[in-house]
Amino acid sequence: MNSKELYRRLNDILSNISEEDYPEIYNIIENEMDFSDEEVYEEAYNIAGELHEADGTKVLPECVADFIMEVYSDELNSGNMDAACDIGSLYYTGRAGEQNYKKAVEYYTIAAEGGCRQAQENLGYCFYYGRDMPVDYKKAFHYFALGAFDGHLCSLYKIGDMYRNGYYVEKNEVEAFRIYMHCAQGLTEDNTHLVGADIMMRLGDCFFNGIGTEVDNKQALKYYQLAEQMYYERLESGDFLIKNCYTHVLKNQEEARQRLNDVLPGYEWTK
């Protein structure tokens, strides 16, 4: 895709979408139309990536989805394994109009075999939850381990989940709690918005239920409140996959508060 073609495609998108309906997509295209011939291929991929994440609460407009898929396919044909992971993500979430776990796994596998760590982590999720395939905890652990070795906190806390539940490995709640705490210590400004809520929820669960540690309702409430705020922000941005987690932390917060209220002194002598 040369610069002239890229310019034409972006202009076509602008003429086919409403700024009111898709403000993020519209603004990205307006701001990203200044490029040179030497940068065109990199710019096309970067623009596609930004559009992929924009206006995340809605399905992508067909013209945008077609553009993104074409750019990703061109990148994959040029040897960019990350693009295969990107295509897999579109099929996994259905944002491009078709949710198809089998196709997602197909592209994740291509990317994973090419060394893409994110795709390996994503395959771990597919095998862990059985996305149009039998659950396979051995393969899930394998892929999560690859991600964890590369510093992916999502992969690491999923390994914690496997120790917590005894999936493929011997059940060890103390080890699960230790892993979750290690994940919390690894949070930074760059990754907290992506994984912080999941880690906070798990620590809340540990203190709430006494998983690998003593029951501590104050600590449980603290971590659940942190998780609530982070999950809310992710829901606002379109991450619909975590709706159940958000509901879970709200429910357990109420019970933790009730437990704490039940042990407060009565202060009957006060007026």
C-alpha positions as CSV (number, residue, x, y, z in Angstrom):
1,M,0.0,0.0,0.0
2,N,1.7,3.2,-1.2
3,S,1.2,6.6,0.3
4,K,-1.3,7.6,-2.3
5,E,-3.4,4.5,-1.7
6,L,-3.2,4.9,2.1
7,Y,-4.3,8.5,1.9
8,R,-7.3,7.5,-0.3
9,R,-8.3,4.7,2.0
10,L,-8.2,6.9,5.1
11,N,-10.2,9.6,3.3
12,D,-12.8,7.0,2.3
13,I,-13.1,6.0,5.9
14,L,-13.7,9.5,7.0
15,S,-16.4,10.0,4.5
16,N,-18.2,6.8,5.6
17,I,-18.2,7.2,9.4
18,S,-19.6,9.8,11.7
19,E,-17.4,11.7,14.1
20,E,-20.3,11.7,16.6
21,D,-20.6,7.9,16.5
22,Y,-16.8,7.0,16.3
23,P,-15.0,10.1,17.8
24,E,-11.8,8.2,18.5
25,I,-11.5,6.6,15.1
26,Y,-12.3,9.9,13.4
27,N,-9.7,11.8,15.3
28,I,-7.0,9.2,14.9
29,I,-7.4,9.3,11.1
30,E,-7.4,13.1,11.0
31,N,-4.3,13.3,13.1
32,E,-2.4,10.4,11.3
33,M,-2.7,11.4,7.6
34,D,0.7,13.2,7.5
35,F,3.3,10.6,6.4
36,S,6.1,10.1,3.9
37,D,6.7,7.4,1.3
38,E,9.5,6.0,3.4
39,E,7.3,5.6,6.4
40,V,4.1,4.4,4.7
41,Y,4.3,0.7,5.6
42,E,5.2,1.4,9.3
43,E,2.6,4.1,9.5
44,A,-0.1,1.9,7.9
45,Y,0.5,-0.8,10.6
46,N,0.6,1.8,13.4
47,I,-2.6,3.4,12.3
48,A,-4.3,0.0,12.0
49,G,-3.2,-0.8,15.5
50,E,-4.6,2.5,16.9
51,L,-7.9,2.0,15.1
52,H,-8.1,-1.6,16.4
53,E,-8.2,-0.2,20.0
54,A,-10.3,2.9,19.3
55,D,-14.0,3.3,20.3
56,G,-13.7,-0.1,22.0
57,T,-17.3,-0.2,23.2
58,K,-18.5,-0.7,19.7
59,V,-18.1,-3.1,16.8
60,L,-15.7,-1.6,14.2
61,P,-17.4,0.0,11.2
62,E,-17.0,-2.4,8.2
63,C,-14.8,0.0,6.2
64,V,-12.4,0.3,9.2
65,A,-12.4,-3.4,9.9
66,D,-11.6,-4.1,6.2
67,F,-8.8,-1.6,6.3
68,I,-7.3,-3.0,9.5
69,M,-7.6,-6.6,8.2
70,E,-5.9,-5.7,4.9
71,V,-3.0,-3.9,6.6
72,Y,-2.5,-6.8,9.1
73,S,-2.6,-9.4,6.3
74,D,0.0,-7.4,4.3
75,E,2.2,-7.2,7.4
76,L,1.8,-11.0,8.0
77,N,2.8,-11.7,4.4
78,S,5.9,-9.6,4.9
79,G,6.9,-11.7,7.9
80,N,5.5,-9.7,10.8
81,M,4.3,-12.3,13.3
82,D,2.7,-9.7,15.6
83,A,0.2,-9.1,12.8
84,A,-1.0,-12.7,13.0
85,C,-1.6,-12.1,16.7
86,D,-3.5,-8.9,15.8
87,I,-5.7,-10.8,13.4
88,G,-6.3,-13.5,16.0
89,S,-7.4,-10.8,18.4
90,L,-10.0,-9.5,16.0
91,Y,-11.5,-12.9,15.6
92,Y,-11.3,-13.6,19.3
93,T,-13.3,-10.5,20.3
94,G,-15.4,-10.2,17.2
95,R,-14.7,-6.5,16.9
96,A,-14.3,-6.8,13.1
97,G,-17.7,-8.3,12.8
98,E,-17.0,-12.1,13.2
99,Q,-16.2,-13.8,16.5
100,N,-14.5,-17.0,15.6
101,Y,-12.4,-18.8,18.2
102,K,-11.1,-21.4,15.8
103,K,-9.7,-18.7,13.4
104,A,-8.4,-16.9,16.5
105,V,-6.5,-20.0,17.5
106,E,-5.2,-20.5,14.0
107,Y,-3.7,-17.0,13.8
108,Y,-2.4,-17.1,17.4
109,T,-0.6,-20.4,16.6
110,I,1.0,-18.8,13.5
111,A,2.2,-15.9,15.6
112,A,3.3,-18.1,18.5
113,E,5.4,-20.3,16.3
114,G,7.0,-17.2,15.0
115,G,8.0,-16.2,18.5
116,C,5.3,-13.7,19.4
117,R,5.0,-13.8,23.2
118,Q,1.5,-12.2,23.3
119,A,0.2,-14.9,21.0
120,Q,1.6,-17.6,23.2
121,E,-0.1,-16.0,26.2
122,N,-3.4,-15.8,24.2
123,L,-3.1,-19.4,23.3
124,G,-2.7,-20.2,27.0
125,Y,-6.1,-18.6,27.6
126,C,-7.7,-20.5,24.7
127,F,-6.5,-23.9,26.1
128,Y,-7.3,-22.8,29.7
129,Y,-10.9,-22.0,28.9
130,G,-11.5,-24.3,26.0
131,R,-12.3,-21.8,23.3
132,D,-13.9,-24.1,20.7
133,M,-11.5,-26.8,21.7
134,P,-11.1,-29.2,24.6
135,V,-9.7,-27.7,27.8
136,D,-6.0,-28.6,28.0
137,Y,-4.3,-27.4,31.2
138,K,-0.9,-28.9,30.2
139,K,-0.8,-26.8,27.1
140,A,-2.2,-23.8,28.9
141,F,0.5,-24.0,31.5
142,H,3.2,-24.4,28.8
143,Y,2.1,-21.2,27.0
144,F,1.6,-19.2,30.2
145,A,5.1,-20.2,31.3
146,L,6.5,-18.8,28.1
147,G,4.7,-15.6,28.7
148,A,5.7,-15.4,32.4
149,F,9.4,-16.0,31.5
150,D,9.2,-12.9,29.3
151,G,7.7,-10.8,32.1
152,H,4.0,-11.0,31.1
153,L,2.1,-10.5,34.4
154,C,-1.1,-11.9,32.8
155,S,0.7,-15.2,32.2
156,L,2.2,-15.2,35.6
157,Y,-1.1,-14.7,37.5
158,K,-2.7,-17.4,35.4
159,I,0.0,-19.7,36.6
160,G,-1.0,-18.6,40.0
161,D,-4.6,-19.6,39.2
162,M,-3.4,-23.0,38.2
163,Y,-1.6,-23.5,41.5
164,R,-4.7,-22.2,43.3
165,N,-7.0,-24.7,41.6
166,G,-4.6,-27.6,41.1
167,Y,-4.9,-27.5,37.3
168,Y,-2.0,-29.6,35.7
169,V,0.2,-28.8,38.8
170,E,-0.3,-29.9,42.4
171,K,-2.7,-27.6,44.2
172,N,-0.7,-25.1,46.3
173,E,-2.6,-22.1,47.6
174,V,0.4,-20.6,49.4
175,E,2.3,-20.6,46.1
176,A,-0.7,-19.1,44.3
177,F,-0.8,-16.2,46.9
178,R,2.9,-15.7,46.6
179,I,2.6,-15.5,42.8
180,Y,-0.2,-12.9,43.1
181,M,1.8,-10.8,45.5
182,H,4.8,-11.0,43.2
183,C,2.6,-9.8,40.3
184,A,1.4,-6.8,42.4
185,Q,5.0,-5.9,43.0
186,G,5.6,-5.9,39.3
187,L,2.9,-3.4,38.5
188,T,4.1,-0.2,36.8
189,E,2.5,2.9,35.2
190,D,2.7,1.1,31.9
191,N,0.9,-2.1,32.8
192,T,-1.4,-1.3,35.7
193,H,-4.3,-0.3,33.4
194,L,-4.0,-3.7,31.6
195,V,-3.5,-6.2,34.5
196,G,-3.8,-4.3,37.8
197,A,-7.5,-5.0,38.3
198,D,-7.1,-8.8,37.7
199,I,-4.2,-8.9,40.3
200,M,-6.1,-6.8,42.8
201,M,-9.2,-9.0,42.5
202,R,-7.1,-12.2,43.1
203,L,-5.5,-10.7,46.2
204,G,-8.9,-9.7,47.4
205,D,-10.1,-13.2,46.9
206,C,-7.1,-14.6,48.9
207,F,-7.7,-12.3,51.9
208,F,-11.5,-12.8,51.6
209,N,-11.4,-16.6,51.5
210,G,-8.2,-17.3,53.3
211,I,-6.4,-18.7,50.2
212,G,-2.7,-19.1,51.0
213,T,-3.0,-16.6,53.8
214,E,-5.2,-15.7,56.8
215,V,-8.7,-14.2,56.3
216,D,-8.3,-10.5,56.5
217,N,-11.5,-8.6,55.6
218,K,-9.9,-5.2,55.8
219,Q,-7.3,-6.2,53.2
220,A,-9.9,-8.0,51.1
221,L,-12.0,-4.8,51.0
222,K,-8.9,-2.7,50.1
223,Y,-7.9,-4.9,47.2
224,Y,-11.5,-5.2,45.9
225,Q,-11.9,-1.5,46.0
226,L,-8.8,-1.0,43.9
227,A,-10.0,-3.7,41.5
228,E,-13.4,-2.0,41.2
229,Q,-11.9,1.3,40.1
230,M,-9.6,-0.4,37.5
231,Y,-12.3,-2.7,36.1
232,Y,-14.6,0.3,35.7
233,E,-12.1,2.1,33.6
234,R,-11.6,-1.0,31.5
235,L,-15.3,-1.4,31.0
236,E,-15.5,2.3,29.9
237,S,-12.9,1.6,27.3
238,G,-14.7,-1.4,25.8
239,D,-13.2,-4.5,27.6
240,F,-16.5,-6.4,27.8
241,L,-14.7,-9.7,28.7
242,I,-14.3,-8.6,32.4
243,K,-17.9,-7.8,33.2
244,N,-18.2,-10.9,35.4
245,C,-15.1,-9.9,37.3
246,Y,-16.5,-6.4,38.0
247,T,-19.7,-7.9,39.3
248,H,-17.7,-10.3,41.5
249,V,-15.6,-7.6,43.2
250,L,-18.8,-5.5,43.9
251,K,-20.6,-8.5,45.4
252,N,-17.6,-9.5,47.6
253,Q,-17.0,-5.9,48.7
254,E,-20.5,-5.8,50.2
255,E,-19.9,-9.1,52.1
256,A,-16.5,-7.9,53.3
257,R,-18.2,-4.7,54.6
258,Q,-20.9,-6.7,56.4
259,R,-18.3,-8.9,58.0
260,L,-16.4,-5.8,59.3
261,N,-19.6,-4.2,60.5
262,D,-20.5,-7.4,62.4
263,V,-17.4,-7.2,64.6
264,L,-17.6,-3.5,65.3
265,P,-18.3,-2.6,69.0
266,G,-21.9,-1.8,69.7
267,Y,-21.2,1.4,71.7
268,E,-24.5,1.0,73.4
269,W,-23.4,3.4,76.2
270,T,-23.2,6.3,73.8
271,K,-26.0,8.7,73.2
